[in-house]
């Protein structure tokens, strides 16, 4: 299998996809602000989605879950600056109205439009402002980068990527592109994040949903910023078939190729979300090796990456390895302390449960670097998993203490 990253790749890199964005007036006006965006496919797409595990679900999530039920979609309309969550029947009607306005713009069916919102919870959408913005949006293949900016809230930079792979036997190339947003309320089982993925591959709906779940389990469900989740979390994948390859399904020769590049796209975006965690100065990568099973490996890695004590220690470049052991000890993963190996960067702090001598000053220098790898070998099985988190800084508290004011 060969694949490569497309330079300046984004959600419109796959054939047949267009996007557009505008400043409609939802956010307080700043320079170069965008707050409403649309992704549109020239063809009706097979579609798959995953949504928040939070029992409180925003109106756009409820509408998208309803519309995606038949596995088909052709457009996604998104606003930032207002979450349209906890807004009752009024919010639900607004989400439906926005989908209908987008459908009218492109002369497609309203049920083929998916909706998403992000921003402050408990505020009604400025419906007419958004509908006027939708009317003015111009979609093109050049506007994928604008779409990536339009979905940002407290993000400090847009997250976008596209990968291209060759299907050698068919002499066809397929592309998967994606954008994502999220900097706070990020935790496994989705978070305050939006992710939109597109591909020009021809893919069966069942396989598309299976591949998406597999990719999300390895990526977005393995990141944590602050332990909170949101009513608006949405990941949507559209496949329009413009590459004209033979339909990919679970038995296809290129099924693994498709899954691999989808996972790579999702993992890249997931790590970018974590790097841009609110107030973050460092990316923490936690790998748990030789766990009893994959569920325990994932639980162990996520618990360490999400520990406030570990995150605080990493922020201060403090090699407080006891916090790491305490975190994995409460994760639910089976542990025999006499078998545990622990590494910060490449420095061994524990071998077979025995503390190893190390020089604090050189290790603190390593911990000052922008990426901090933690590796824990449990030596109990054959399963491994990696999770990503970020340090906990004073700026996180400042950002979230002033979010609505």
C-alpha positions in Angstrom: 0.0 0.0 0.0 1.3 3.5 -0.9 -0.3 6.7 0.2 0.9 10.3 0.6 -0.1 13.5 2.2 -1.6 16.1 -0.2 0.1 19.5 0.3 -2.4 21.9 1.8 -4.9 19.1 1.8 -8.4 19.7 3.2 -12.0 18.6 3.1 -12.4 19.6 -0.6 -9.3 17.7 -1.8 -11.4 14.6 -2.8 -13.1 14.9 -6.2 -16.6 16.3 -6.3 -16.6 18.2 -3.0 -17.0 21.9 -2.5 -17.2 24.1 0.5 -17.8 27.7 1.4 -18.0 29.9 4.5 -19.0 33.4 5.6 -19.2 35.7 8.5 -22.9 35.8 9.2 -22.8 37.7 12.4 -23.1 35.0 15.1 -19.8 35.8 16.8 -18.6 39.1 18.1 -17.1 40.7 15.0 -13.3 40.3 14.8 -11.0 40.5 11.8 -11.1 37.5 9.5 -13.9 35.7 11.4 -16.1 33.1 9.8 -19.0 31.5 11.6 -21.2 29.6 9.0 -19.9 27.0 6.6 -21.2 24.4 4.1 -19.7 21.2 2.7 -21.5 20.1 -0.5 -21.0 17.1 -2.8 -21.9 17.1 -6.5 -23.2 13.6 -6.0 -25.4 12.0 -3.3 -23.1 10.3 -0.9 -23.1 7.3 1.3 -22.8 8.6 4.8 -21.8 7.5 8.3 -21.7 9.4 11.5 -20.9 9.1 15.2 -22.3 11.5 17.8 -22.0 12.5 21.4 -22.4 9.9 24.2 -23.7 12.7 26.4 -27.4 12.1 27.4 -28.0 15.8 26.7 -28.0 16.1 22.9 -28.0 19.4 21.0 -30.7 20.0 18.4 -28.3 19.7 15.4 -27.2 16.3 16.6 -30.8 15.1 16.9 -31.5 16.3 13.4 -28.4 14.8 11.9 -29.0 11.4 13.6 -32.5 11.5 12.0 -31.3 12.5 8.6 -28.4 10.1 8.4 -30.5 7.1 9.4 -30.8 6.0 5.7 -27.1 6.3 5.2 -27.3 9.0 2.6 -26.4 12.7 2.6 -25.2 15.4 0.2 -24.4 18.5 2.4 -23.3 19.5 5.9 -24.1 22.9 7.3 -22.3 24.1 10.3 -22.3 27.2 12.5 -19.9 28.3 15.3 -20.5 30.7 18.1 -23.8 29.1 19.3 -24.2 25.5 20.2 -28.0 25.3 19.8 -28.0 23.0 22.8 -30.5 22.9 25.7 -32.8 25.1 23.5 -35.9 23.0 23.5 -38.4 22.7 20.7 -37.4 26.2 19.4 -33.8 25.0 18.9 -35.0 21.8 17.1 -37.2 23.8 14.7 -34.2 26.1 14.0 -31.9 23.2 13.2 -34.6 21.8 10.8 -35.1 25.2 9.2 -31.4 25.6 8.6 -31.2 22.2 6.9 -34.2 23.1 4.7 -32.6 26.4 3.8 -29.4 24.6 2.7 -31.4 22.0 0.8 -33.2 24.8 -1.1 -30.0 26.5 -2.0 -28.7 23.3 -3.7 -32.0 21.9 -4.9 -31.6 18.8 -2.8 -33.8 17.0 -0.2 -33.7 18.4 3.3 -33.1 14.9 4.8 -29.9 14.8 2.8 -28.5 17.8 4.8 -26.7 17.2 8.0 -26.4 19.9 10.6 -23.8 20.8 13.3 -23.3 23.7 15.8 -20.6 24.6 18.3 -20.3 27.4 20.8 -22.2 28.6 23.9 -24.8 26.2 25.3 -28.3 27.4 26.2 -28.5 30.3 23.7 -31.1 30.3 20.8 -29.6 30.4 17.3 -30.0 33.7 15.5 -31.9 31.9 12.8 -32.5 34.6 10.3 -28.9 35.7 10.5 -27.7 32.2 9.7 -30.3 31.8 6.9 -29.1 35.0 5.2 -25.5 33.8 5.6 -26.4 30.5 3.9 -27.9 32.4 0.9 -24.6 34.3 0.4 -22.2 31.4 0.8 -20.4 30.5 -2.4 -19.1 26.9 -2.5 -16.0 25.9 -4.5 -13.1 23.4 -4.3 -10.9 26.3 -3.2 -12.8 27.1 0.0 -12.0 24.0 2.1 -9.6 26.0 4.2 -12.3 28.6 4.9 -14.6 25.9 6.1 -11.9 24.7 8.5 -11.8 28.2 10.0 -15.5 28.6 10.2 -16.0 25.8 12.7 -13.4 27.1 15.2 -14.3 28.3 18.6 -11.5 28.6 21.1 -9.1 26.8 18.7 -6.0 28.7 17.9 -5.4 27.2 14.5 -7.5 25.2 11.9 -7.1 21.4 11.7 -7.2 19.9 8.2 -5.5 17.1 6.2 -6.0 15.0 3.1 -4.3 11.7 2.1 -4.2 10.1 -1.3 -3.8 6.3 -2.0 -3.4 4.4 -5.2 -5.5 1.3 -5.9 -2.9 -0.3 -8.0 -5.0 -3.1 -9.7 -7.6 -0.5 -10.8 -5.2 2.3 -11.6 -7.4 4.5 -9.6 -6.5 7.0 -6.8 -8.8 7.7 -3.8 -8.5 10.7 -1.5 -9.7 11.1 2.1 -9.9 14.6 3.5 -11.0 16.0 6.8 -11.3 19.0 9.1 -11.9 19.2 12.8 -12.3 21.6 15.7 -12.1 21.4 19.4 -9.8 22.6 22.2 -11.8 22.1 25.4 -14.4 19.6 26.7 -12.4 16.9 25.0 -12.6 13.4 26.4 -12.9 9.8 25.1 -16.3 8.8 23.6 -16.2 12.0 21.7 -16.0 15.5 23.1 -16.7 19.1 22.3 -15.4 18.4 18.8 -16.7 18.5 15.3 -15.0 16.4 12.6 -16.1 16.3 9.0 -14.5 13.7 6.6 -14.9 13.3 2.9 -13.8 10.8 0.3 -14.2 10.3 -3.4 -14.0 6.5 -3.0 -17.0 4.4 -3.9 -17.8 2.6 -0.5 -20.7 0.6 0.7 -22.6 2.1 3.6 -22.1 -0.8 5.9 -18.4 -0.8 5.3 -18.2 3.0 5.6 -19.8 2.9 9.1 -17.6 0.0 10.2 -14.4 1.7 9.0 -15.4 5.0 10.7 -16.0 3.3 14.0 -12.7 1.5 13.9 -10.9 4.7 13.1 -12.6 6.7 15.8 -11.8 4.1 18.4 -8.1 4.5 17.7 -8.1 8.2 17.4 -10.8 10.6 18.7 -11.8 8.1 21.5 -8.2 8.1 22.6 -7.7 11.9 23.3 -8.5 13.8 26.4 -8.0 17.5 27.3 -10.1 18.0 30.4 -12.4 15.1 31.0 -15.6 16.8 29.9 -17.8 16.0 26.9 -20.4 18.1 25.1 -23.9 17.8 23.7 -22.7 18.7 20.2 -20.0 16.1 19.4 -20.3 14.9 15.8 -18.1 13.0 13.3 -19.5 12.7 9.8 -18.0 10.8 6.8 -19.3 11.3 3.3 -18.3 9.1 0.3 -19.4 10.3 -3.1 -17.9 7.7 -5.4 -16.3 10.2 -7.8 -13.1 8.2 -8.0 -15.1 5.6 -9.9 -13.4 2.6 -8.2 -15.2 -0.7 -7.7 -17.3 -0.4 -4.6 -15.3 -1.1 -1.5 -16.8 -3.4 1.1 -15.5 -5.6 3.9 -14.3 -8.3 1.4 -12.6 -5.9 -1.1 -8.9 -6.3 -1.8 -8.4 -2.6 -0.8 -10.6 -2.7 2.3 -7.5 -2.5 4.6 -6.0 0.3 2.5 -9.1 2.4 3.0 -9.2 1.7 6.7 -5.6 2.5 7.1 -5.7 5.9 5.4 -9.0 6.8 7.2 -7.3 5.9 10.5 -4.2 8.1 9.6 -6.5 11.1 8.8 -8.4 10.7 12.1 -5.3 10.2 14.2 -3.6 13.3 12.7 -6.7 15.4 13.4 -7.1 13.9 16.9 -3.5 14.8 17.8 -4.0 18.3 16.4 -7.0 18.8 18.7 -4.9 17.7 21.7 -2.0 19.9 20.8 -4.4 22.8 20.7 -6.1 22.0 24.0 -7.1 25.1 25.9 -4.0 26.6 27.5 -1.9 23.7 26.5 1.9 24.0 26.1 2.7 20.3 25.7 1.3 17.2 24.0 1.4 14.1 26.2 1.5 10.7 24.4 0.8 7.7 26.6 1.4 4.2 25.3 0.4 1.1 27.4 2.0 -2.0 26.1 1.4 -5.7 26.7 -1.8 -5.2 28.6 -4.2 -8.2 29.2 -6.5 -7.1 26.4 -7.2 -4.1 24.2 -9.9 -2.6 26.4 -7.6 -2.5 29.3 -4.7 -1.1 27.2 -7.0 1.7 26.1 -8.4 2.4 29.5 -4.9 2.5 31.0 -3.6 4.9 28.4 -6.6 7.2 28.6 -6.6 7.3 32.4 -3.0 8.4 32.5 -3.4 11.0 29.7 -6.4 12.4 31.5 -5.1 12.6 35.0 -5.1 16.1 36.3 -2.1 15.3 38.6 -0.1 13.9 35.7 -1.1 16.8 33.4 0.0 19.3 36.1 3.3 17.5 36.7 4.1 17.6 33.0 3.2 21.3 32.8 5.8 21.9 35.5 8.4 19.5 34.0 8.2 17.6 37.2 9.2 13.9 36.8 6.7 12.7 39.4 6.4 9.1 38.1 4.3 8.1 41.2 1.3 10.0 39.7 1.6 7.9 36.5 1.6 4.6 38.4 -1.3 5.8 40.6 -3.3 6.8 37.5 -2.9 3.5 35.7 -3.6 1.7 39.0 -7.1 3.1 39.1 -7.8 2.6 35.4 -9.3 -0.8 35.6 -6.4 -2.4 33.8 -5.0 -5.6 35.3 -1.6 -4.8 36.9 1.1 -6.8 38.7 3.4 -4.2 40.1 6.3 -6.6 40.1 6.1 -6.7 36.2 5.7 -3.0 35.4 8.2 -1.1 33.3 7.9 2.7 33.1 9.6 5.2 30.8 9.4 9.0 30.5 10.8 9.9 27.1 13.4 7.1 26.8 14.4 7.2 30.5 13.6 4.1 32.4 12.1 5.0 35.8 10.9 1.5 36.8 11.9 -2.0 35.6 10.0 -5.1 36.7 8.5 -3.0 39.5 11.9 -1.8 40.8 12.6 1.9 40.8 15.6 2.8 38.6 18.0 5.6 39.6 17.8 8.7 37.3 19.2 12.2 37.1 16.4 14.7 37.8 17.9 17.7 36.0 18.5 16.0 32.5 15.0 14.5 32.7 13.4 17.9 33.5 15.1 19.3 30.4 13.4 16.5 28.3 10.1 17.3 30.0 10.5 20.9 28.8 10.1 19.7 25.2 6.7 20.3 23.5 6.0 16.6 23.2 6.2 14.2 26.2 6.0 10.5 25.6 5.1 8.1 28.5 5.4 4.4 28.0 4.1 1.8 30.4 4.8 -1.9 29.8 2.5 -4.1 31.9 4.0 -7.4 30.7 0.7 -9.3 31.1 -0.6 -9.8 27.6 -0.2 -8.8 23.9 -2.4 -5.7 23.6 -1.2 -2.1 23.2 -2.9 1.3 22.9 -1.9 4.9 22.7 -3.8 8.0 24.1 -3.0 11.6 23.7 -3.5 14.4 26.2 -2.1 17.8 27.1 -0.7 19.6 30.1 -2.9 21.5 32.5 -1.9 25.2 32.7 -3.1 28.4 34.4 -4.4 29.5 31.0 -6.9 26.7 30.9 -8.6 28.1 34.0 -8.5 31.6 32.6 -10.0 30.7 29.3 -12.8 28.7 30.9 -13.6 31.2 33.6 -14.3 33.9 31.0 -15.9 31.8 28.2 -19.4 33.4 28.2 -18.3 36.9 29.3 
